[in-house]
Amino acid sequence: MLGFIILALRHELSGLGSAMQRYENAETDGIEGRFPDEIQRLVDRMNGMLRQNMRLIERTRNYVSKIAHDINHPLSVMKNGLKGDIDTDLMNRQVERMTGLVDRYSSLARAIGPDGQPARKTEIEPLLKDVVDGFAILYRRTPLVIDHSCPPDLRVPIPKHDLEAMLSNLVSNAHKFADARVRVSAQASDEGLRLIVEDDGPGISEALRSAAFNWGKRLDEAPPGTGFGLSIVRDIAELYEGSVTLDQSADLGGLRVDIVLPVHPV
């Protein structure tokens, strides 16, 4: 009986080895075949990991292509500008633009995203408090109130780093333009997790809101201080198939940034 079991196991493992060899030879997209339940569960997990790795590789390729595309223009401007009289202001703007691009894609590369690791539950209220307290210390000499609100038991399966990156960029932008107050809030909705950052500054006119995410591409046309913050936030939100919208804050009167991530509290 034991000998029969060993022979059967050898047969199944041989089949698994052949399936893995076909994958390594690029003949299949995964480890294909049907196996006994115990082995099949392991094969399914391995295929899940292979699919995750492929998504990460594709994501990296897309970022490299974006970097090459976005950085080509300022490099061309600088190259042509060096042929004649050097416009120092123009060169400085192109250097600033490239620095912004490096910051943008560095933030995106550090973002974990939904494929980067197993889902970890992040408590939102402590995260908001950390972000708010951090900026309160950083700008403690500035007479500005930054408050936050969030249900105490709100948790979502998104890595803390990604949420922190989005909120920090938005609070930093809001701090630059607010007159006296910034508010950060989070809540669960039918659409998923909603993060809101609003201030009492001048806001952004409705006509310019759609272009606000592209201001980082043309720093010579950008209002002071806009930079790449909104673009970084949108990049990370899109990793989760989320959205970022701009509006006027009904309570504070300035800009309201609304992030919706289609993940549900746990």
Buried (B, 14 or more C-beta within 10 A) or exposed (E): EEEEEEEEEEEBEEBBEEBBEBBEEEEBEBBEBEBEEEBBEEBEEBBEEBEBEEBEEEBEEEBEEBBEEBBEBBEEBBEEBEEEEEEEEBBEBBEBBBBBBEBBBEBBEEBBBBBBEEEEEBBBBEBBBBBBEBBBEEBEEEEBEBEBEBEEEBBBBBBBBBBBBBBBBBBBBBBBBBBEBBBBBBBBEEEBBBBBBBBBBEBBEEEEBEEBBEBBBEBEEBEEEBBBBBBBBBBBBEBBEBBBEBBBBEEBBBBBBBBBBEBEBE
